[in-house]
Amino acid sequence: MKLTTAALALLASVDCACTSSAFVPPSLKRNGLLRPAHFGVRPGEKRQTWALPSTTTKWNDIEVVPASEITEINGGTGNLDASVSASKFNSHAVSPDAVKKAAAQYISKYNGESGASVVYSKLQEFGVKVVNGYSGGAVLPLLDQFHVDHPRHAESGKTPITWITNSNESSAGHIAEGYAKSFPQDEPDLPVGVAVATSGPGVTNLITPLQDAICDGVPIVVLCGQAATVAPKDAFQSSPAVAMTTPCTKWSYQIKSAAEIPFVMEYAFYVARHGRPGPVFIDLPKDLQNQVVNDELIQSFVQDTLAPPQSESEDINRLARIVERRRSSGDTFQAIDLGTNGNGLSFELSQQQFPGTDYEISPVT
C-alpha cells in the first residue's frame, strides 16, 4: 500500500477516540486512523491523498512515496481535486456575509419540515436504505417518518427507507455494524449502518455496540431520542447521552436547533465514513424533533452560530464557525468549519454554475 507523507499527516488530523482495530495495519495502530480498503475505497480506486515532496520509505506494510508518483487525487465519494472542484462549482462564499447567506439558502431547502423530517430527508440523501431500531416515547416523532403510510413517501416519490424493529437496542446497534461490514462494494454510496433508539436505557443499551464499532473501525450513525430541552434534569428517561457516548464514538453531539440538523447530518456521515471509519452519535431532544424549520429559525441559527465566538469555551462547544481557507491556486475563500472540541473539518458551500440552483456542501480539499 502506497501513501504520501502528507496523507499520513491528514489521517493523523482526523479526530478518533480509538487506537486499535482488527482492520488497521500494525504500523499505524498507534494513530488509529487508517481506514480499511473495503470501507470507502472501491476496487480500482486510489486512497484519498494530499501529495507533498518526500523520499520513498518502506515502513512495515506502508510505503511512503514521493509526491511525483501520485498522479491522481480521488476519494471514495468522488473526485475531490481542488481544480476540479473549482471548475465544477461557482463559489459565492467570498466573505463571511456571503457564507451566512449561502448557509441560509442551503438550510432553506428544508423550510417547513420538522426536525424529524429533516433527519429522514438527510438519510435518504445519503443513500440509506435500511435502518434498525427500537421504539420509545422520546423518539416517536422520528419513527413516524418511517411509517409506510406516511404521506411524505407519496409526495416525494422516493422509495421509503426500510425500518426493521429489533428485539432490543443493543441488537439494533450490532446489526447496524454487520450491515456496514457486509455493505456491497458496487453501491454508489460508502458503507454505513444506522440505528435508532430512545433516550435513557435506550442509549445505555447501545454503549456496547458503539464501543465495538470504535474498536473495529465500523461506520455507524446512531440517532437517539432525548427528553425535551425544557424538561428538568430528572425527567423520565433523561440521561447525559453525549457524556456517556463521547468515549466510544468519533463524534457525539446533541441537537440545539432543528435548523442545524442539515449541517449536523452532513458532518456526522462524513466523520463516520471517512478517515478511519467509526461510530457517530446524535442526540435528538423530542421538542426539537417536532420543531419546524422556518425563516426565523434559519436566521437565528445563521446569525448566532456563525457569528464570532464570545469566548474560547463557547467556540469549542459550537457546531459551526466561519474560517478562511486557501485553494491550491493561492486564492483565499471563506468556509464553514463543522465540529466541536476543536476537531472540526472545513466544508465549502457552493452553487452549481446554473443560476438559481441549490447550494451544495462539500469538504474543502
N, C-alpha and C positions, 0 to 999 in steps of 0.2 A: 504494500500500500504506500502511495506517494502523497506527501503533504508538504506544503511550504512552511517555512518558519512563521510566516505571518498567519497562516491558517491555524497553527498551534496557538499563537497568541490570541487569535479571535476566539477560538474554542475556550481558552482559559478565561475569557472575559464573560462568558455566559454564566449566569447565576445558577448554581445547582447545589443542593444541600447534601448530596450523597457522593461518596468517594469510592464505591465498589460496585462491580457489576459482572455478571457472568458473561456479558457480551463484549466487555471492554478489554482491549489488549493490555497485558500486564504492565507494559512500559508506560501506559497513560492512566493507570488506575488511580494514581495519586491525584491527578487532575479531575478524574471522574467526569470527563466531558466529551469523550469521543463517541459519537453515535454509531450503532452497528449498521452494517451495509444494508440489511433488509428493512431498516427503518429510515425512510426518507430519501433513499437512493435507488432509482430504477436500474435494471440491467442495462449496461452500456453507458450509463451516465457517470460523470465525474463528481466527486465530492466538492462541495462549495469551498472555494479557496480565494484568499486575497494575497496576491503574489508580491513578495519583496525579495531583493537580491540576497543570496545566501550561497554557501558551498554545499555540495552534496554530502550528506552524512547518513550513515546507516545506524539507526537506533533501534536495536532489537527487531521487532516486526514492523517498524515505521521507518520509511526512507524519506529524509528531508531533502528536497531537491531545489535547485536554483529557480528563480522566477522565470527565467527564459524557457524552461521546459514546460511551463504551464501556458497552453495556447488558448484555453477557453475557460470562462468562468460561468459555471452552470450549476444551479442548485436544484434541490429535489422538487421545488414547486414551480420551476420555470426559470428563465434567464433573468439574472439579477445584475447583469453587467451595467455599469453606470451609464456608458454611452448609449446602450440600447434603451435603458430607462428614460434617458433624457430625450431621445428621439421619438419614443412612443407616447410620452405624456407631455402635456403643456402645463408646466407647473406655474401656479399663481401665488405660491406661498413665499413671496419675496420679502415680506415684512411681518412682524408679529400680528398686526391688524389683519393682514391678508390670511394668516394662519387661522385666526379666530373665525373669520368669515368662511373659510373653507371647512373648518371643523363644524360650524353651524349647518352648512349646507349638506355635509356628509351625514350628520345626525338627522337632518330633516327628512331623509328617506323613510324614517320610521315614525314620522309625525302621525299622531292619532293612535298608535299602538301602545298597549300596556307593556310594562317591563317584561312580563312573562311572554308576551307575544314577540317582543324583540329578541329574547333569548332563543325562542323557537325559530324565528326567521334567520338568525345567525347560524344556528345549527344546520339549517338547510343550505345556506350559502357555503358552508364548509364541507358540504357533501356527506353529512352524517345521515346514515340510512337506518341505523338501529340504535336504540337507547335502552339500557337496562335500568331497573329501579324498583323502589318500594315506596308505597304511598304514605302520606302523613298529612296532618292538617296544615302545617306551615308551608307545604309545597303544592297545595291543591291548585292555586292559580296556574302554575306551570304545567301541572298534569293535565289540566283541562285542554291545553293546546294540542295534546297528543290524541285526544278522543277522535275516533274515526268519524263521528258525526259533527265535528266542529265545523262551522261554516267557512273558516279560513281555507280549508282544503279545496272546496268547490270554487271559491273566489280566486285563489291563486293558480289553480290548475296544476300545482306541483304534487308529486307523489308524496303522501304522508310518510313521516318517519315511523318506522315500526317500533312500537312500545312493547317491551317484554317485562312482565311483573315477575320478580324473583321471590324466592322463599324468604329472604331477608336482605338487609342492606349489604352485609359482608359478601354474600353470594353475588350481588349486583356488581360490586367492585371487582371481584375476581373474574367474573365473566367478561367485564369490560377489558380487563387485562388480556384474557385469552383471545378476545375479538381483535384487539390491536396486534397481538403477536401473529395471528393467523390471517391478517389482512392481505387480500390478493395483491400481487405486485403489478398487475395490469390495470389497476384502478387509477383514475386520473388524480385522485387526492391522496395525500400522505396518510399513513395509518394513524388512527386514534380511536380509543374506546371512550364511551360516555356513560356515566352512571348518575342517577338522580335519586335523592333521598330527602328525608325530612330532617328537622332540627333535633338537638339533644341526643338521645340514644341512637337516632339515625346516623348522626355524624360519628359518634364513637364506634359504631359497628363498622365504619369504613376505614378506621385507622390502620387495621392490618393490611387490607389490600393496597392502601396508599403507601405504606412502608415497603411492601413487597414490590410495588411498581417503581419506587425511587431506587431501590437496591438493584433491580434488574433492568432499569432504563426503559420502562414501558410507557408509551404516551397515552395517558388517560386524562379526561377532564371530568371532574366530579362537581355536580351542581346540587347544592343542598338548601332547603328552606331554612328560615330563621324566624324567631319571634319578631314582631313588628318593631321598628325603630323607636316607637313611642312607648313600648311595653317596659315595665320595670325589670330590673336585672334578674329577679327571681320568678319571672313569668314562666308559664307552663312550657316545659321542654326548651327553655332558653339555655344556651351554653356558649362558652367562649370558643366558637368553632375555629376561628382563624388562629388563635393562640395554640390550639391543640394540633392543628394540621400543618402549621408552619415547619416544624422539624422534619416532616415526612413528605414534603412537596417541593417542587421547584418554585412555586409561587402560590400564595394563599391570600385571598382578598375578599372583603365584604363590600357589596354594592352600596354606594352612598346616594345615588340618584338613578332613576330609570334612564335619564339622558346619557349617562356614561356607559351604559351597557354595551353599545356597539364597539367602543374602544376596548372595554374590558374583555369582551369575547375575542376580538382580534388578537389582543396580546396573549390571552390565555392559550388559544390554539397555536399561536406561533411558538410560544415557550414550550408547550407540551411536545410539539413535533420537531423542533429544531435544536441544534447543538446536540447535547446528549439528551435523548427523549426522556420524559418523566411525567409524573402526575402534577396536575394543577387543580386547586380547589377554589370554588367560587361560592360565597355565602350570599344568599338571596333573602333579605328580610321580606316578610309577607306583604307589608304595606307597599313596598317598592315594586313587588311583582304586579300589584294592581295599579300602581301609579301610571298615568297616561302621559306619554311624551307629547309636549306641545311647545309652541314658540317660546313661551315664558320660561319653561323648564330648560329648554335648549340654551337660551341666552344666559340664564343663571349659571349653568354649567360652564359655558364658554368663558364668561367674564370672571367667574370666581376661581375656577380650577386652572385656567390657563394664564391667570394674572401672576405677576411676580410674587413669590412666597414672602411672607412677613418674617419668617424665621427658618432656621435650618431644620428644626424638628417638623415644621409644617411641610416643608419640601419633601422630607423623607416619607411622610405618610400620604402624600398627594399622588394621585394616579398619573397625571399628565402635566407636562411643563413644556414651554417653548424653548428650543435650543437652536443655536446656529451650527450648521454643518457645511462642509466644503466638498464639492464634486471633484472628480478626477481632473476635470478641465481647469480647476482653480476657482470656479465661481462659487460664491457662498449663497446659502439659502436657509430659510427657516424651516425647522422640522418640529414634530411633536415627539417628545421623549416619554414613552409609556413605561410604567413600572414603579415599584416602591422600594424603600430601603436603600436608595442609591444604586440600584442594579437595573436601571432601565435600558431599553433599546429604542433607537430612533426610528420613527416612521414618517413617511412623506405623504401628505395629502396632495393629490394631483388630479387634474382633469384631462380626459382624453381630448384630442385636438378638435373634436367636433363640438361647437358651441352648444351649451345647454345640457350637456351630458352630466351624469352624476360624478361626484368626486370619488376617487378610489384611494385606498390606503395601501401603501407598500413599504417594505423595510428599506431603510437607507443603506446603500452599498458604498 
